[in-house]
Amino acid sequence: MNKISLLLIILSISVLSCNKTEDFYKIAGETQGTTYHMIYEGEHPNLKKQVDSLLQVFDLSLSTYEPYSTISKVNQGNNVEVDELFTQMFNKAAEVTKHSGGAFDITVGPLINAYGFGYGKQETKIDSALIDSLLQYVGMDKVKIVNNHLIKENDNVQLSGNAISQGQAVDYIAKFFKKQGIKNYMIEIGGELAVKGLKDGKKWRVGIDKPYEGNDVAGQDLQTILALTDKAVATSGNYRKFYVRNGKKYSHSIDPHTGYPAFQNILSATIIADSCMTADAYATACMVSGLKKSKEIVKKMGLDAYFVYSDEETGEYKVWYTEAVKKMIVKK
């Protein structure tokens, strides 16, 4: 299990509606340093082979662990020709950066690497001098696409698509399923998922894990269960992906403004949207933003959300969710 799979584990949504039926089929495999699971209605020969092939194409665009991928070439140089998948990711990232007030930013690559949560070498000493030296390379204003080429203000600018690309991969496969005429399915990659239609005549049931340290197995202790159809879901949290060094805790959610891990009162942020790429990116943005600002973000963007947070006065776990989510919640 490498670093990217650890990152994805914290995006832990347990799919509960997975029993075999005569009409539904399952495929599973590995991709992007993590796993995928898909359930779909109707027999489609060679579907797994086709899915694996598409995910390989995706990796060759957006996997930082693939040395010859488009994003790796961008991180290694400047004025690099980019493909359609990369451009799609970049444009959505820029959109979310704008609407989240900079809480989401794919140029945090140097910081992600320094803390040991990315593809690069972890720094042995993290102090204000190091953070200040890296922050000069962070900011979406330092990168742009011109004539299908990614131009960086400085060669040291590094991109990390980990907080958006898994969701994008789900959308990518969902588009393929639609072309195959599959009307009822669940696609899950590294914890990000999308559901379409029904399963055994009912909405798909998706569980959200309770966000506390020690809850390391997805699905073993659930916060709630949602009944969904025709939606995508992503969850971000800091209760699994972190480490402690010299008595100090470091989490993977890095605030692009400060360069330091963002320990807000939100313990886990679940976003429900029409596209998984959107849900993925905004879930990360909300973890960085905190409860008050996250409420404003989801309202402004017309998203649905389920937040588990720590009460600032009592320290107790509480939940907040949008009105539409209230209708999705089912009893455990």
N, C-alpha and C positions, 0 to 999 in steps of 0.2 A: 504494500500500500504506500503510494508516494504522497507528496505534499498536496497535490491537487485533489486526490480522493479524500484526504482529511478535510480539506476546505469544503468539499461537497457534502460530507456527512452532516455538517451543522445545518445544512438546508434540508432537515429531515422531515419529510412528509411521508407517512406510512399509508400505503394503499391497502384498504381493508376489503374491497370487493374483488377478490381474486380467486374465487372458487371455480373449479372447472365446470363447464357445461358443454353440451354437445355442439353448440353453435359458436363458442368462443375459443380462441387459441392464444397461446402464450409464446413469446420469444424473449430471450435474455442474452446478454453478452457484456462485453467490456468496451469502453470508449473513453477518451479524454482522461485517462487515469482513474476512472470510476466505473460504475456498472449502469446498465440500462435494463428496464423491464417494460414489456409492452403486451397489452391484452387487446384483442380485436375480434370482431365478429366476422365469420365467414372464412372459408378455406382459401388461402392465397399461396400457392406453391412458390417456393424460392423467396418468400418475403424476407426472411432473416438474412439471406445472402445479399439481397438488394439494400436492406437497411444498413448492414455492415459496410457495404461499398459506399453508401452515401455518407456515413459517419467518417469514413476514411477521407473522403473529399473535404468534409468539414474540418477535420483535424489539419489538413494541409493548408487550410486558410487561417484558422484561429487558435490552434494549440501552441502555446509557448513552450511545450515540452517536445514539440516536433521541430528539429533544428532547421528544416527547409520549408517551414510554413511561412505564409505571407507575414503574419505578425512577428515571427522570429526574425525575418529579413528586415522588417521595419525596425526592430529593436537593435539589430546589428549595424544598420546603416541609415542613410537618408535618401530622399527622393526615390522611394521604392514604388514600383508599379503595384497597385492593389487590385484585388478581385472583387466580385460582386458581394460575396459573403462578408468580406472585411468592410466594404463600404457601407453595407447595411448595418453592421454592428457599430461602426464609427458614427454614423448619422444618428442612430438611436441613442448612443452614449452622449453625444453632444446635446440632444434634446433633453435627456434626463438631467444632465448637468445644469442646464439652463433653468429648468423648472424646479429643481431641488435646491437652488441657491448654491450650487457647487458641492453639495454633500456627496454626490456621486461623481467620480472622475477617473477615467481609465488611465490617466497619465501618472497614477500613483505607483507605477511599476518600480521605480527606485526605492520607494519606502517599503513596499511589500517585500521586496528582495532583502532589504536591510534587516527587517524583522524576522526573516526566515519563513515567510508564508508564500513565497513566489518561486520562480524558476532559477533565480540567481543565488549568489553566495551570501549567506547570512553574516552580518557584521558581529564581531565578538564584543564590541563596546558600542552601546547606543547612548549618546548624550546630545545635549542641545546643539553643540557645534556640528555634529554629524547631520542631525535633522535639518538645521538651517542650510547646510551645504546641499542637501538633496531637494529641499523645497523650491529652490530656484528652477528646477526642471519639471515642476508639477503645475499643470494648468492646461485646460483645453485650448486656450488662446495660443499655446505654443506649438500646436499641430493643425494642419489643414490638408484637405485633399484638393489637388489642382490637376485637372486633366488626367484623372485616374492614378495620380501619384501622391503618396503621403509625404508631405514636406514637414520637417521638424525644425523648430527654431534653433535647437542645439542637438548635437549628436547624442548627448547624454539623456535626452528624453526617452523614457521607456514606457511602453504600454502594457497593461494587464487587463485582459478581458474576462478574467475568472468570474466576475460578479455579474456578467451578462451573457456570456457565450453558451453556458449550459441551457439557459432558457431559450436562446436563439436556436440551438440544436433541436430542442423539442418542437419548436415551430417549423423548423426545416423538415423534420420527419412527418409532422402533421400535414404539411402541404403535400408530401408524397402520398400519404394515406388517402387524402382527398382525391388525388388523381387516380388512385386504385379503386375508387368507389367504396371505400370503407366508411361506413356511417356511424358505427358505434365502436369506440376505442378508448384506451388509456395509454398514454405515452409518458414514461418516466425516465429521466436521465439524471443521475446523481442527486436525486431528491426533488428536482424540478419536474413539473408534470402538467399535462393538459388532458382533459377528458372531453369526449364528444358523444352525444346521444345518450343511450341508456345501457345498463348492464342487467340482464334478466328482467327487463321491464321497469327497472328502478334507476334513480339517479346514482351516479358513482359516489361512493363514500370514501372520504379522505380524512385521515387522522392527523392532528397537529400535536407533536410531542410537548410535554411539559418541559420548560426551559430551565433545568437546574443541573448543576455539576454532578456527574455520576449517572445521569440518564443517558447512557452511551449507546444503547441499542434502540434503533428506530422502531417505534410501535410498542415498546414494553410498558410505557407509562404515558398515557395520552391526556392532553389538556382538553381537547374537544374533538368532535367529529363533524365534518361538514358534508352535506349532500349536494353534489354539484353536477351540472351538465353544461357542455359548450363553454367551458371556462379553463383558464390556466392558473396555476397556483405556484408561488414560490415563497419560501420562508428563509429568513436569515436570523442568526443568533450568535452570541459569544460564549455560550455555556459549554461548547465542545472544542472549538478551535481556538486554543490559547496555550500559553506556557508560562511558567513562573521562573524568573531568573533573579537571583540575589534578593528574593523576597518581593519582587515586583512582578505584577501580572501583565502580560502582553497578549492582546487579542488581535484577530485578523482584520477587524473592522477599523480601518485607518481613516482618520479625519483629514481630508485633503487640505483643509485650511491650516491646521496646526502641525500636521505631520506625525501626530501621536495617536495611539489607539483611542477610539471613541467609546468611553464607558458612560453611556447614557442610561436613563432609567428604563428604557425599553429592553426587555430581556429576549424577546423574539418578536419579529415582525413578519406577518404573513400577508401577502398581497394577492388579491384575486383580480385578474384582468382578462381581456380578450386575447392577448398574446403573452406567451410565457417569457419572452425577452423583456417585455415591459414590466411584468411582475417581478422578474429576477432583479433588474436594475433598481426598481423603486424599493424593494425589500432592503437592499443594501443601503440606499439613501436614507431610509427611515431609521435604521440602526445607528447611523451617524448623527441624525438630526435630533433624536429625542422625541418624547411623546407630543409635546405641544406643537412643535413645528411639523411633525409627521401628520398630525391631524389636518393641519392646513394644507399640506401637500396633497394628501389623498382626496380632500374635498375639491381642491382646485383642479386636479387632474381627472376627477370623476372615477376614481378607483375605489375598490372595496378592500377593507383591511380588517385584520384581527391582531391586536397587539396584546402581549402579556408584558406587564411592567411592574416595577417596584414602587410602591407608594413612598414618596419622599419624606413623609412625616412618620409613618409607622413601619416602613420597610416591608409591609405585606405585599404578596403577589396579588395583582388585580388585572382585570381584562377590560379592554375597550374595543368595540367593533362598530362598523358602519351599520346603518339600518338594514341594508340588503343582506348582510351576513347573518343578522338575527334570524332571518327566514331559512338560512342554510343549515343552522346548527341542529343536530339531532342528538338524542340522548345516547349515551354510551351503553 
